[in-house]
């Protein structure tokens, strides 16, 4: 009879332990899923940035091939000056 009591106590403790482990694993899985979604968002933004830089590089290469290096550099320099001079609101 005493062995049945020990078995019942063991199964009770084991059930509680496995339940706690399952809860912890579920919470950890939720955090991993959240992190993976954020990583996906970051990767999407990086891809968009790379596409934009690639388009700009192709445009610059095309401009250099068409007009030459000096005129392309002066045009890029003037465009960067215009972007830096944002109109101030008063």
N, C-alpha and C positions, 0 to 999 in steps of 0.2 A: 504494500500500500504506500509505503514511503517513497518508492521509486516513481509511482504515478504522480505524487505531489511534486517531486523534483522535475519530472518531465513537463508538468503543467507550468511550473515556474520558468523553466527553460524556454518553452514555446511562447509564453507571454512576453518574456524579455526579448526573445529573438524577433517577435512580431513588432514590438515597439522599435527595436533597433533598425530593422529593415524599413519600417515606415519612415523613420527619421532620415535614413539614407536616401530613400526615394524622394522625399520632399526636398532635400538638399540638392539632389541631382536635377530635379525639375527647375529649381530656382537658378542653378548654374546654367542649365540649358537656355533659360529665358535670357540671361545676361549674354551668353554667347550669341544667341540670335540677334539681340539688340546691337552688339558690337559688329557683327557681320553686316547688318543693314547699314550702319554708319560707314563701314569700310566701302561698301558698294556705292554709297553716295559720294564719298571722297574720290573713288576711282572714276566715277562718272564725271565729276568736275575736272579731274586731271585730264581725262580724255578730251573734254571740250577745250581745255586750255591748250593741249598739244595740237589739236586740230586748228585752233586759231593761229598759233605760232607757225604751224606748217603752212597755212594759207598766206600768212604775211611773208614768210621766207620765200615762197614761190613767187609772190608779187615782187619782192625785192630783186630776186634773180632775174625775173622777166624785165624789170626796169633797167637793171644793169646791162642786160643783153641788148636792149633796145637803145638806151640813151648813153650808156657809158658810166663809168664809176663816178667822175666828178659831179655831173649833173644829178645823179641819183643821190649821192651823199648830201649835196646842198638841199635837195628837195626834202629828204628825211630830216635834216637839221631844222629846216624852216617849219616842218610839220610838228616836230617836237616842241619848238618854241611856242607855237600857237596853242598846243595842248596845255602847256604850263601856265599860260596867261589866261586863266579863267576870269570871266567878268565878275567883278565884286559887286555884291548887292548892298546898296546903302539906303 
